Amino acid sequence: MRLIFPGLAPIYAVLSEPAYALTRLVAGAFLVPHGLWKLFGITGSQEEMIAFFHAIGLEPAVPLMIAVGLVEVLGGACIAVGFLTRPAALAAAVTTGTAALTVHLPLGFYVEPGGVEFSGLWAIVLLMFAVKGGGRISVDALVGREF
């Protein structure tokens, strides 16, 4: 595809990988506190989270909460630094996509009443990392191997 302003090509070439790495870093890091809540009750009550899992029919609630918490903490950290990016992002896309479809979509689109807007965006961004991988600025690239 040809650029409307071809003079911008060098800027895009220089900024493309750092922008991707920054997006990956922030998305991965933002997952971690959600998992810390589920695993250790750091940012909220574990009892409330277990009750929520029970209420929406995610059973057995405690093992599922731990599994999702591990995906968010370990997977989020891996995504942030770009290590095992594809499997970590795929696992996170599955958990956030499941939340988007089962919990948030029935509440509508907008995030204010708990709708799918935010969780759906998360799932799609994580799916993009699962497809694209860590990129050139990642531990995967440093090691020279990707999943």
N, C-alpha and C positions, 0 to 999 in steps of 0.2 A: 504494500500500500504506500502511496506517495503522500508525503506530508504537504499540507497547505503552505506551511512556512518551513521550507527545507533547512533553513539556518538553525532551526531548533534541534535538528538531529543529534548534534554533538552533546547537547545538554541532556537529552533523553538517554543517550548512550551512557553518559557518565552517571546519571542519577537512577537509572532503572534498577540495578542490583542493590544499591544501598536502600532504596525505597522499599523493595521487596523484603530485604533483611529486616528493616525497621518494622514493617507490618507484621512479619513473622514473630519477631521479638516481642512486640507489644501484645499480639494475640495470644501467644503462648504464656507470657507472664500474667495476663489477665485471667487465664484459666486457673492458675494456682490457688488464689484465695477461695474460689468456689470449692476446690477439693479440700483445702485446709478446714473449711467449715464441716464438710462431711466426715473427714477422718479424725479431726481433733476438736471440733467445736470451737475453733479459734474465732471465726467471724460471725457465729450464730450458734443456736442450740442444736446439738445432735438429736435430742429428743424430738424437737419440732420437725427436723428433717426426716427422721424415721416415721413419725406420724404422717407426714406429707406423703412419703413413699407408700405407706399403707393405704392412705386415703385415695390415691390415684390408681391403686391396684398393682403397684410394682412389688411383687413378692418373689422370694423372701426379701423383705425390706432391708434388713441389716447387711446381708452379703452384697446385695445390689448397690446399696449406698456406698459400701467400702470399694466395690469395683469401680463405680463412677468416680469416687474420690481419688482413687489411684490413677485413673485415666487423666483426671484434671491436674493432679499434682505432678506426677511423673511425666505424663504425656505433655502437659503444658510446659514443663521445664525443657523437655527434649525439643519441642517445637520452637521454643524461644531461642535456643542456641543452635538449632538446626542439626540435631543428632537423631538418627533414626526417624527423620522427619515424616516420611510417608506413612509408616505404620502408626506412629503416634498421632498424626493428624487424622488418619482414617478412623482410629478408635474414638477420638474426640468428636469427629464429624458424626459418627454413629450415635454417640450419647447425646450430643446437642440436637441432632436431627430428630431423634426420638422424642426428646423433650419438646421440641418445636411442634411436632405433629400431634403428640398425645396430650400435652399439658397446655400449650400456648395457643395453638390454632383454634380450639373450641372457644377461646376467649376473644376472638376477633383478630384484627390486624395490628392495631396500635398498641405500643408497649405500656401505656398508662394503665389500662385495665388488666395487664398481664398478657397481652396478645402476642402474636407470633413474630412481629416485626424484628425484635432484637435477637431472639434465639434463632430465627430463620437466617438472618444475616450471618450470625456466628457459624452455623452449620455450613453455609455456602463458602465462607472464607476458609474454614478448616478443610473442606473438600478440595478447594483450590491448592492448598499446601500438600494435601495427599497426592494430588495429581502432579504438581510441579516439583515437589521435593524441596530440599533445603536451599537450593540456589548456590551461586558462586561464593557468597559470604556466609559460610556455615561450617559446622564441625564436619558434616558429611563431606563437604568439598575439601576440607583440610585433610581428612583421612583418605580421601580419594576413592571412596566407595559409597554407594547409596543402595538402599533397599529396593 
